[in-house]
Structure formats: C-alpha cells, structure tokens
C-alpha cells in the first residue's frame, strides 16, 4: 500500500514531497525502533518499523477524502493488477530464494557470511560502474587537464 503512495508521488512529479516523506519515515523509524527496543526487546523493533510508516497514512486518508472509490474502474483493470502483483511477488521471491535454500542446508551462521559477502560484492560492482562512468565523462577529462596544467605551469612560473 505504501509503495502505491510512493509511486503516486513520483508519478505526479512531487519529488520534494517524496524526499520529505522518505526522510521523515526513516528518522521516525530510527527513533521508534531504538525507543521500543528498550521497552519490548525484538518485538519493539518490529512495532517501530511498522509505526514509522504513519506519515503515509495522511496521504492515503487525503486520497480517500478527495475522490470517490469506483469499483467499476477496478474491475476493468483487474488483469493489469493481477499481472503487476504476480511480477512483484516473483521479483521478491527471486531476490530471496538463495537465502531460503542456504539457511536450512548450511545454517544461519553461513547465511550471515554469505549475505555479508554478497553486500561486499554489490558494493564493489556499484563502485566499479560509478568509476567507469566517471572515467568516460567529460568531467574526468577536464579534471585531468587541470591537474596536468598545474603540474606543467606552476614550475614554469616560479
């Protein structure tokens, strides 16, 4: 439900409002999870994460208040909704199927090491793509030219 609100904000071009809501949600999540952890232990973390999405309920409420709910529109778009839902479920399942296999076979300690290695691999692939993009841009060429001109012309002037 909250991903629909995020998609609506981005679709309408309310990028600043989207950024405000996302930062607000993350700050509320950090504060509530730390606070509720001290009260209810691990269950407090889950409650804090769930309650951190409260700012989005304001948008949901205003959306229901401003427009009428027309079931006939939903009926005409049911095939799209079924297709979209099945694609989302398959994407989520595909992202976690490796963990569902590793945990029962090899244990959670190996799963933790696997996840840490996978995060390191993703970090390296992101940094590689960013550095390759920078190396092929005009900005990199201008930075190299400025550094070369400093190396050449500073000794000549002094």
C-alpha positions in Angstrom: 0.0 0.0 0.0 2.8 2.4 0.9 4.6 1.6 -2.4 1.5 2.8 -4.2 1.7 6.2 -2.4 5.4 6.5 -3.2 4.6 5.7 -6.9 1.8 8.2 -6.9 4.1 10.9 -5.5 6.8 10.2 -8.1 4.3 9.8 -10.9 2.8 13.2 -10.2 6.3 14.7 -10.0 6.2 15.7 -6.4 9.9 14.8 -5.9 10.5 17.2 -3.0 7.4 16.0 -1.2 8.6 12.4 -1.8 12.0 13.1 -0.4 10.5 14.8 2.7 8.2 11.8 3.4 11.0 9.3 2.9 13.5 11.1 5.2 10.7 11.7 7.8 9.9 8.0 7.7 13.5 6.9 8.1 14.0 9.3 11.1 10.8 8.1 12.7 11.9 4.5 12.2 15.2 5.0 13.9 13.7 6.8 16.8 10.9 4.4 17.3 12.9 1.2 16.9 15.6 2.4 19.4 12.9 3.5 21.9 10.7 0.4 21.5 13.7 -1.9 21.7 14.4 -0.8 25.2 10.8 -1.4 26.2 9.8 -4.6 24.3 13.1 -6.1 23.0 12.9 -7.5 19.5 9.2 -7.1 19.1 9.7 -3.4 19.7 11.9 -3.2 16.6 9.1 -4.6 14.5 6.5 -2.3 16.1 8.8 0.7 15.5 9.3 -0.2 11.8 5.5 -0.7 11.3 4.6 2.6 13.1 7.2 4.5 11.1 5.0 4.4 8.0 2.4 6.5 9.8 3.1 9.7 7.8 2.0 7.9 4.6 -1.4 7.3 6.1 -2.1 11.0 5.9 -1.7 10.8 2.1 -3.9 7.7 2.0 -6.6 9.5 4.0 -6.5 12.6 1.9 -6.7 10.5 -1.3 -9.8 8.7 0.0 -11.3 12.0 1.1 -10.8 13.8 -2.2 -12.0 11.1 -4.5 -14.7 8.5 -4.7 -13.9 4.8 -4.8 -15.3 3.4 -8.0 -15.3 -0.4 -8.1 -16.1 -0.4 -11.9 -12.6 1.1 -12.6 -11.0 -1.7 -10.5 -12.9 -4.4 -12.4 -11.7 -3.1 -15.8 -8.1 -3.1 -14.6 -8.1 -6.4 -12.8 -5.9 -8.2 -15.3 -3.2 -5.5 -15.0 -3.4 -5.6 -11.2 -3.1 -9.4 -11.2 -0.1 -9.3 -13.6 1.6 -6.5 -11.6 1.1 -8.3 -8.3 2.5 -11.6 -9.7 5.5 -9.8 -11.1 6.2 -8.1 -7.8 5.9 -11.4 -5.9 8.2 -13.2 -8.3 10.7 -10.4 -8.1 10.7 -10.5 -4.3 10.9 -14.3 -4.2 13.7 -14.3 -6.8 15.7 -12.0 -4.6 15.4 -14.2 -1.5 15.3 -17.8 -2.8 19.0 -18.2 -2.3 18.6 -17.4 1.4 15.7 -19.8 1.7 18.0 -22.6 0.4 21.2 -21.7 2.3 19.7 -21.3 5.8 18.2 -24.8 6.2 21.0 -26.6 4.5 24.0 -24.8 6.0 22.7 -22.8 9.0 22.3 -19.2 9.8 26.0 -18.5 10.5 27.0 -19.4 7.0 24.0 -17.4 5.7 25.3 -14.3 7.6 28.7 -14.7 6.0 27.1 -15.3 2.6 25.0 -12.1 3.0 28.0 -10.1 4.1 30.0 -11.3 1.1 27.1 -10.6 -1.2 26.8 -7.0 0.1 30.5 -6.5 -0.4 30.2 -7.8 -4.0 27.3 -5.4 -4.7 29.3 -2.5 -3.2 32.3 -3.3 -5.4 30.1 -3.6 -8.5 28.4 -0.3 -7.8 31.8 1.5 -7.2 33.2 -0.1 -10.4 30.3 1.2 -12.5 30.5 4.6 -11.0 34.2 4.9 -11.6 33.8 3.7 -15.2 31.1 6.3 -15.8 33.3 9.0 -14.3 36.4 7.9 -16.3 34.5 8.2 -19.6 32.9 11.5 -18.9 34.0 15.0 -19.9 34.3 15.9 -16.3 37.1 13.5 -15.8 38.9 14.8 -18.9 38.7 18.4 -17.6 40.0 17.4 -14.1 42.9 15.6 -15.7 43.7 18.7 -17.9 43.6 21.0 -14.9 45.9 18.7 -12.9 48.3 18.4 -15.9 48.3 22.2 -16.4 49.1 22.7 -12.7 52.0 20.2 -12.9 53.4 21.9 -16.0 52.8 25.6 -15.5 53.4 26.0 -11.7 57.1 25.1 -12.0 57.5 27.4 -15.0 56.0 30.4 -13.3 58.1 30.0 -10.1 
